[in-house]
Amino acid sequence: MNEKRRYQRIRLEAKCSLTHNNITYLGKLENISLNGALISFNDGLIIPKDDRCSVTIYLDGLKAPIKSDVSVIHSNFTMLGIKFTSIDATLMEVLDNLVERPTSGQGDPDKNAGEYVRESEG
């Protein structure tokens, strides 16, 4: 299978919410890239591919949550792949900082809260 990703994914667990058709779903960000993100949900939801939504990401250390308009790339019962359709200066700064972070690859990520880990491309 050919890899279509243009940007490296970085595992980043953070609370988030997704709003679609005036309904807000609480989820967890699983990974993020300069182009989009993967979100998991405890409850199932079905949002058609290419539908527009908005996402709010709650990162520790930021005074305010990050909000962005997104488009659905893929959806299954509890996972949703999104593409950022508008990126403001705050989101771009956060994404740039995440991509530039060094990764040690050492230790147990569950024991190191807030650790960012680059995911393999293959």
N, C-alpha and C positions, 0 to 999 in steps of 0.2 A: 504494500500500500504506500503510495506517495505521500510524503509529509507536506501539508499545505501551509503550515505555520510560517509566518515571516519573522516573528519575534520570539525570543526565549521566554518560556513560562517560569514563573517564580512561585513556589508554594508560599502562600500567605493566608493564614487563617485569621479571619476577622468577621465580626458580625456585619450583616448588611440587610437591606430591605430592597425589594423590587416592586415597583408599582406598574400595573398593567390594567387598562380599562377601569381606572379608579379603584382598584383593589390592591392592597399592599400585602405582600407576602414576606415573612421574616425568613432569612436564610443565613448561610455561612459561606463566605468567600473561601474557595479552596486553592485557587491559583490565579495569577494575574500576569499580563504581559503589557507591552506598550499598545497593543491592539484591542485586547479584550480580557475576559475573565471567565472562570468556571464557578458557578454557585451551586451549592447543595441545599436542599430543603427537607425538613422532617416530614412534611405532608406533601402528597403528590400534587402536581399542577401540570396543566397542559397549556402551553402557549405556542401558537403556530410559528414556524420559521418565518423570519423577516418582519414579524410584528415589532412595533416600537414600544419601548418601555422606558422607565427611568430607574436608576439604581442609586442607592445611598450607601456609602461604605463608612463604617465607624472604626477608625484606626486610633489606637492608643497614642497619646502624645500630640494629637491634633486638637485644636480648640473647637473646631466645627467638623461635622461629617463632610465627606466628599460626595458631591452629587453629579451625575452624568446621564445624558440621554444615551440609550443603547438600542441595538437591534438584536433580535434572537437569531443565533446561528444554528444551534441545535437544541433539542429539548427531549428529555425522556422523563419518566415519572417523577424523579427526585433530583435531577441534575439539569442545569441550564447553562449553555454556552452563549456568551454575549459578546458583541463587538461594540466598542465605544463609537458613537456617532458624533459626539461633541466632547471635546476635552478642554476644560478651562485651565488656567495657569496653575492652580493648586494641584489638580490631578496630574498634570504633566510634570510638575516638580516632584511629586510623590513617586510617580512611575520612574522618572529618571534616577531618583535616589535609590529606589529598590533595585534597578538594573545594575547600578554601579556598586552596590554593596558587595564586599568580598564574602565568599562562603567558605567555611572551614571544612565542612563535610565531616566534622568530628562530633562525637557525643550523640546523645539521644535527643532528637528534636522535641519529644514530649516533655523532657526535663528542662529544656531551654526555651522558656516562653518568649515569644516575640522573635524567635530566630527565623530568618528567611533562608530558604534552601532552593537553589536552582534545580529545576527538574530536567531530566534528560530529554532529548529531542526524539529519541527512538523508542 
